[in-house]
Amino acid sequence: MATRASAVHQQGPAEWGLTGLGSFPRLRALAWHGNVLYASRGYSLLRAKITTAQPQWEHVARSNPPWWRVCTASSRLSFRLCRDGFHALAVLPNGRLVGAVPHYIVTLAPADEAFTVSHKILRGTRPLHIAATPDGHLFWGEYFNNAEREEVRIYGSSDGGRHWDVAYLFEKGAIRHVHNIVYDRWDDCLWILTGDEGAECRILRASCDFRNVEVALSGTQQTRSAALVPMADAIYFSSDTPFETNHIYRLDRRGGLSEIATLSSSSICGCAVGDAVFFSTMVEPSAANPEGKVHVYGGTPGGDWQQLLTWNKDRWPMKWFQFGNAFLPDGHNTSGVLAVSTIATQTDDLRTTVWRISIA
C-alpha cells in the first residue's frame, strides 16, 4: 500500500485523514457517475456502487481486442509494454458508455454485453480523455507525436458516440496535440489543454458548440497542462513540464491567476471529491524534476495543500514499461471517496486503491 507523506505547502490548519476501503489488483479506475465507479480489468469493464463498505464489483461488458492483445493483456509487464486496456471512459446521462482502447473508440448501449467500435484512431493510439456534456455530446482531441506539427482535430459526437465529426481544427503549426478536454458544469463550457512548446501550451475556454473559442492562458511551460478541475469558485490546474518545477494553480472566475502549491514532478491527473481537489504526479525524471516517487496531493479552496500518498517507482525501464503514475478517474463523483490507480510502482503496480476522506 501507499505510504503517507507530510504537508508541502501549509496555508491553513486542516487535518487530513485517509482510510483505506479496499485494494484491487489489475484494476484501473476510469470514471465516476455519481457514486458509481467504473473501472477496467484488461478489456473488461466493471462497476461498483461506493458506500462505506468495501466496494463490490460487477461485470458490465467487454471490449474485444485483436487476438494478440488478449495475450499481451494477460501478463502484467506485457500489458504495460503494449499499453493495453481501457484508457478513458465517459458515461452519458442515458447510461450509454463511450471508451477509448488502443486504436479505437468503442461504445456500449445500456442493454448490450459487448462494446462495438465506432471510430478507428489513425494518428496516435488513443485520446487521453473523453469529455461528456449533460445533453449527451462527446468530445476528444487527437494525441499523437506530431513532430511535424500537422493540423490537430477535436472530434465530437451528438449521437452517443455512434458517429464522429470534426468539431474543431487547430491549423498546422498551432499545437502539437491535445492533452485534455474538460466540461465545466458551473460555466457550461469546455476547457481545452494543449501542448507542448512555447505558444503551443494553451488553456482554452470554448462554448460547447465551439462557436466561441478563446485563449485563457498560454505561452509558458506553466501553461503546459494535462489536468484541470473546475470548482464553483475557480479552475484548478497542474503543470506538466520536464523543463521547470511544476505547480498547482488557481484561475478564478474573473481571470485572476495564482500559484498555490509546488509539485515534486510533472502532473497529468486531477479530480475533485466533494470540496477537495486532488492532483497526482508521475515519475518523469529530468534535471528540473529529479523525483523518483509518485505522489497524490490534496487541497481545499482557501485551505492547505498536502502530499497525502506516496509510492516509489519500480525498477523496470520507463521507456518501455511506462512512467510511474497515479491515475485519477474522470466524471462527477458524489461518493466522498478517492480512487487512485497506480502503475509502475514498487507496490500497487496496476492496482486501484480506494480511500475514504475526512478533513478536520
N, C-alpha and C positions, 0 to 999 in steps of 0.2 A: 504494500500500500504506500501511498504518498506520505512524505514527512511534512510536518508543519513548519512554517517559516515566520520570521518576525516582521514587524512593520517596517516599511521602507520610506514612507512619506507621511508623517503624522500631522494631521490637521484638526483632529478632534479626539474625544475621549472614547469612541466606540470600542466595544469589546466583541470580537467575532467568535462565534462558535460553529464548528462544523462537525456533524455527527454522521458517520457512515451508515447508509441504509442498505448497501449491497455492492458487490464487486462481481462483474460478469465478463468472463473470458471470451475473446474473439468477437466482441460486440462493439459496434460503433454507433453512438447516438447521433441521429441525423436532424430531427425536427420535433418541436413541441406543437401540439394542438390542444390548447388549454392545459389540462392536467394529464393528457395522454402523451407519452413519449414514444416516438418511432425510432427504431434502431435496426441496423442490419448485421447479420452474421454471414459474411461472404455475399452471396447473391440472394439470400433470403431476407425478407423484411418481417420484423416483429414489432409488437407494440405492447405497452403496459400502462395501465392507469396507476398513477403515482399517488400513494397515500402515505400514512405514517409508517406502514409496514414495508417489508422488503418487496420490491416490485415482482410481479408475477407476469412473465412474458407469454404472449400468444402469437402463433404464426399468422401472418397476414397474406403473404403471396411471395412468389419467387420471380426473379428475372432470369431468363435462360440465356446464359452467355455461350460463346463458342466452346466446343468441347475441350480445347486446350486450357481455357480459363477455369474450367471445372477442376482440372488437375492442379494448376498453379494456386488456386484459391484454397486448396486442401492443406497446404503447408504454410506455416507462419512466415518463413523467410521468403519463399517464392511469392506469397501474397503481397508482401511489401515490395519485392523487386518488380513485380508486374503491375503494381498499383491497382490491385483487384478490388471488386466490390462496389457498393454504392458510395458516391462522393457527395451527393446533395439530394435533398428531398423537399418538396413543397406540398402542403396539404390544403386543398381547396375547401371552401365552405360547404360544398355539396358532398364532401367525402372523397372526391377523386384525388388520386395521388400522382405526382409527376416527379420522376427521379432522373439522376444522371449516373450512368455507369460508363466504363471505358468505351468511348467512341459512339455512344448512343444516348439520346433522350428517350425515356420509357414512361408509359402511362398505365394507370390501373383504375378501372371503374369500380365502384363500391362492391358490385356483385362478382367481379372477376377473381380468378385464382392465380393468374399469372400476368405479369406486365407485358405490354406489347410495345414494340419500337415505333416511335412516331417521327424520329429525326436522326439521321446519321451525321455525326460530327466529323467534318473533313479537315479542320485545322485544329491541332492540339488533340488531346484525348478526352477532355471534359471541361465544363464550366466549374468554377469553384462553388457557386451558389445558384439557386433558382429563387427568384422573388415572386411572391403572390400578393395580389391586392384583394380587398374584401369582395369586390364584384367578380372575382374569378379570373382576372387577367394575370398572365405569367410572363416573366422576363428573365433572360440570362444573356451574359455577354461572353464574347469569344476570349478564351485564354489559351494562347499558344506562343511559341518562342518569338516569332515575328522580328527577327533580326533586321529585316529589310524595311520594317515599318510600313507594311501594306495597310490598306484600309481595314478597319475593325468594325464588326457588326454587333449590335444588340438585337436579339431575336425576341419576338413577342407572340403570344397566343391568346386568342379570345374565346377558344372553344375547348378549354380544359386540357390543352397540350396535344390535341389531335393533329393540328396543323400549326406551322410556324412561318412567320413572315419577318422581314427586316423592319424593326420598329425605329431604329436609329442607326446612322452610319457615321463613324469617325473617318474623316478623309485620310488619305495616305500621308504619313509623316506626323499625324496628330498625336497618336499614343502608341504604346507597344501592345497593350492588351487591357482587358477589363478584369479587375480583381473581384469586384463585388457589386451587387445592386441590392439595396435595402429599402423596403417600404416603411414609410413614416406615418403611423396611424394618427398622430397628433396634427400633422400638417397635410395629410393626404397627398403625399408626394413621394418621389423616389430619390434616393441618394446613390450616386454612381461613383465608384472609386476606380481610378486608372493609374497606370504606371508605365515606365519605371524611372526615367531620367528627365531632369530639367522640367520644362513646361508640360511634359507628359504626365507628371504627377499631379493629378487633379482630384478634387472632390466637387462633384457637380450636383446641383439640385434640379430635378426635372418634374414637370407635371406628368401624371400617369398616362396621358395620351402623347407625350413627348413633343407637344406643340411649343412648350417653353422649356428650354434647357439653358441653365446659367451656371457659370463657374463660381462656386463659393470660396474655394481656396485652391491655390496651385503654385507650382514653380520651385518647390524645395523638396528635399528628401523627407522633411517632416510632414509634407502633404502626400507622401507616398504611403498609402494606407490600404489595408485589405479588410479591416474590421471596424465597423461603425454601429453604434447602438443609439437609436432615438429614445429619448425620455421626454417627459412632459415639460421639463424646464430647459432642456438643451440637447444637443447632439454630442455624444461622446465617441471619440475615435482614437485608435492607437497607430503609431507609425511602424512601418515595415521596411527598414533600410539596413543594409550591412555596412554602410559608409559612415554613419553617425550614431551617437547614443539615441536610443528610442525613448518615446514618451507617450503618455496619455494626455489627450487634450479635451477641452470643453468648448464647444461652439454654441453660444447662447442663441435664443430665438431672434435676437436683434442683430446677430452677426459678430458679437464680441468673442474673441478667441483668447483662451488662457491655457497655459500648461499646468497640469495638476498632479502629475506623478512621473517619476523616472522609471523606465523599464530596464531589465538586465540584458535584453536582446530583442530581436525582431518579434513582432506580434501580428498574427493573421486571423485570430479568432476572438470574438466578443459576444456577450449575451447579457440579458437582464433577467433577474429573479426578483419579483416584487419591486421594491425601491432600490435594490442593489444592482450594480453593474460589475461585470467581470471581463477581464481580458487575460489571455494566456500568451506565453512566449514560446518560441521554438529555438532549438539549438542550431544556429547557422553561423558558426564561428567566423569572425573577421577581426581585423585589428581594432576596430571600434567596439565590437561586441564579442569578447572572448569567452563569454559564459558557456559552461558545459552542462547547464541544468535547465530543465523545463519548469516554469512557474505558472501558477494562476494567481492573479491579483484581483482584489475586490475593493469596491468603494461605494459610497453613497453620495448623492448630491449634497454638497456643502460639508461633507464629512471627511474621514480619513481614508487613505488607500494603503492596503497592506498586501504583502506576499502571504498567501494563505496555504498553498500547496506546492510541493516541490518534488521533482523526480530527476534522477541522474540519467544522462544519455547512456545508451548501451554501447557495446564495443564494435558493432557492425558498421562498415563504411557508409557514410551519409550519401555519397554519390549514387550508390546502388540500392541501399536499403532505407532511404528516406531520413530526413531530419528528425530529431526528437521533437515531439509536438504534443500539445493537448488540444483536441478539437472540442469546441463548444457548439451545441446544436442550435439551428435556426428556429424561427417560429415564435409565437406568443405563448409564454409559459406562465400559467396561473397556479402551479403546484407548490411554490415555495421551496423547491428542490433544485439543486445544481447538479447537472450531469456533465461528466468530463470523460472524454475518450482519449487515451494516451497511446502513442506509438513510438517505437524505437527508444524505449526507456528500459533501464535495468530491471525495474519491477513494473508490473502493469502494462507490459507491451501488448498492444492490441487488446485492450481491456477497457471497459467502461465502469467507472465508479460513480455512485450516486450519493449525494450529501444533503442532509437537512441543515438549513442555515438558521442561525439565531444571531441577532445583533443587539447588544445591550448598551 
